[in-house]
Amino acid sequence: MKQFKVRYEPPRGNPLGTNLTFKICANIVIPIFNLFMSRDWKGAENIPTHGRVIVASNHMSYLDVLVFTQFLYRNGRAPRYLGKSGVFSTPVIGKILLAAGQVPVEREGSDAKKAVDHAKIILEQGHMLGVYPEGTLTRDPDMWPMLAKTGCARLALTTNTDVIPIAQWGSQLVVPNYTKKLALFPRKTIIIRVGKPVDLSRWYGKGEDQQALVEATAAIMRAITDLLEEIRGQRRPEVIFDPHTSDLPRTGNFKKKRA
């Protein structure tokens, strides 16, 4: 893995966690988003104004992270993310992400375990950490959350950090699932709902217990999916899509690979 200079400073500024690079990017991106997307946001009062916290959301579109960050930024927090290292190797964009405080990690292989170490440092510094527990865009054909990885739960249990469930809907209408095409018109509404912290107390201290991790992960994803049911006015499928039992690749754009 290429060596990157990662910044671990405690959160400062307003929104909390912002810095000059983060602010410049926000001041460019947010007005553009406001031209093409309207907002239906509820539950922001459940986001703590300071202190370490994990915010976990469903994942449907490459646009998600920008929409998610805009929501958090507009409500007082500038989050940190663990991003795949390949993105940080991209000229200009990689340097901007590093300067904004984001952290490159490997998603697969022996170095993937180091992601938890990076995340722990971020939380110890008092930051908000944004997480997509599924680890990649959902492969569920109806855009419901699929079976998630246990990394988010492991991090929460080993650090006793609250997990705030968040569901979003609408970004996949602007940038469809596993494509980079833009559908800006007609104007889309981005819907976001924030729940109260997931009660993980029964599993605290069991961050190395695989069964506890599976159960805690299910609790986190159930809270996110409950919020998504509210948004969509529909019931989740009885059987959760499991990428491990699918013939689809674990990561990457499976639609492009199949084509």
N, C-alpha and C positions, 0 to 999 in steps of 0.2 A: 504493500500500500504506500502511495506517495505520502511523504511527511508534510503536514500542514501546520501552520502556526495558529493554534486554537486560543481564543480569548475566553478567560474564565472570570472576568471581573464581576463583583456583586452588582445587582441591579441598581441603577440610578435613573434619574430623570423622570419626566412625565410625558407620556405614559411610563410607568415603572419598567425598567429594563431597556429603555431606548438608548440610542447613541446617535451620533451625527449621521452615520451612514443609514441607519434604520429610519431616521426621521426624513432624510432626503428622499429615500425610496417611497416611504408612505405618502409624502406630499406630492409625489408624481403619480403613483398608482391609484390612490383613493379617488381623486377627482375623475380619473378615467373610468373607474368602476361605476361611479355615480351617474355617468352619462348613459351607461348601457344596462345597469342593474338597479332595481329598487330593493328595499330591505323590509323584511318582516322578522324582526328579532325580538325574542322574549326570553326572560330568565337571567338577564345579565346580573341581577342582584345576587345570584348564587356564585358569582366569581369573586374570590377574595381579593381585596385591594392590595395586599402585600403578603410576603412570605412564600415559601416553597409550595408548589401545588402542581399536579398533573392534570391537564385537560385532555380528554380522550374523545375522539370523534369517529364517525363512519367515514368511508373514503370511496368516492365514486368517480372523480374527475381529476385531471392534472391541474385544474384550476382551484381545487379544494384548499390547498395550503395558503394561497393568496387571499381567498375569501375568508378563511378561518382567521388568518392573521389580521385582516382588516377589522373583523368583528372584535377580536380581543384588544387590538390597539385602540379602537374607538371606545372601548369600555375600560381603559386604564392600564392595560398590561401589554408589554412587548415581549412575546414568547420566544423561547428557544426551541430549536428542533434538531434532531439527529438526522442528517441527510445522507443519502448514499454518496460515497466518495467520488464517484464518476462525475457527478454534477459539479463538484468543487474543482475539478480539473478543467472545466470549461473556461476558456479565456473570458476575462471581464466579469462574467456572472459569478464564477467561483470566488474571485477576490471580493466582490460585493457581499456575498453570503458570509464569508469569513469576517469581514469588517463589521458586519451587522451582528456578529456574535453567534452565528450558527455553527454546528459541529459536524464534520464529516466522519462517517463510520462505514465499515464494511457490513453488508447485510447477510452475506453468506460466507462460509469457510471458517477457519480457525480464528480469524480476527473479529468475527461477528460478536463474540462474547465481550469484547472490549467496549462495546456500545453501552453496556450497563455501567461500566466504570465511568465513562464520560457523563452519563446521565446523572449518576450519583453526585458528581462534582457540581454539575449545574444546579441540582436541587440544594446541595449543601450551601451554595452561595446565595440561595433565597430566590431563585428564578422560578418563573412559570415554564413548565416543559410541555410542549404540544406533542401528542402521540396519536398515531393511527394504529390501534391494536392489531388490525388485520395484516399490517405489514406491507400492503400493496393495495391497488384499486380492487374493489370487489369484483369477483368473477360471476357472482350470482346474476342470472339473466334478467331478473326484475329489480336489480339494484338494492336488494336487501343486504345487510351486513352478513358476511360469511364467518365461518369458524375462525377465531382469532388466535394469534400467537400468545404465549404466556409472558412475554417480556414486560409489558406494562404492569401486570399483576406482580411479577417478581420485584420490580422496582418499587412499587407501592408498599409491598409487604416488608421488604428489607430496610426501607427508610421511614416507614410509618407516615407516608405522605398521602394526603387526600387525593382522590381521583374524582374530578368533576365530569360527568357524562354530558356530551353535547351531540346533537343530531343536526345535520344540515341537508338541505334539499334545494336544488335549482342550479347548482354549478354544472351538473351533468347536462343541462339543457343548453348551456353556453358553450362548453367544451365537452362533447359527448365522451362517454366512457372509452378509454383506450384509443382516443384519437387526439390530434392537435388542431382539429378544425374548429373554426369559430362560427357560432350562430348568434350574432349580436342582435338581430331583429327577428320578430318583435322583441321589445325590451322584456327581460326576464326578472322574476322576483326571487331573491335568495332568502330562503326561510331557515332560521336557526332557532333552536330551542335548547335551553340549558337547564339541567336538572340539579338537584342537591347532591352533595358528595355521596358516592356509593359506600354503603356500610360494609367495610372489609374487616371489621374488628375481630370476627371469629377466626380469621386466618393470620392475624398478626403474629410474627415470630416464626412463621412457617414458609419463609421465602425459598427454602430449599426442598420443600415437600411437594412432589410433583402433583399429587392429588389435590392439595390445597391450591396450587397454582391454577390447575384446570378449573376448579370450582370458583375461585376468585375472578378468573378471566371471564367465565360464563356470567357472573354477576355484573361485571362491568359492561359486557356486550348486551346483556338483557336490559340494563338501564338505558343504554344508547338506543336500542331498538324500540323500547317503550316510547321514547320521545319521537322516534321516526314514525311509529304507528300514529301518534297524535298528529303529526304533520300531514301524513298521507291519507289519514282517515281509512286505513286498511289494516288488516291483520297480517302479521309476519307469516311466512310459510312454516308449516309444522316441522319440516326437516330443514335444518340449517345447511347451506352449501358448505361442503368440506373440501378445500383445495387438496388435501392429502389423499383423498380417495378419487380425485379427478385425474384425467389424463392430461390436464393443462399444466404448463410449466409453473414452478413455484413463484418465480418473479419475472418481470419484463412484460412486454406487450405481446400477449399470446395471440392476439388477432393478426398482428403483423407477421409473427413467426409462422402461423398456419397458412397465411396467404403466400 
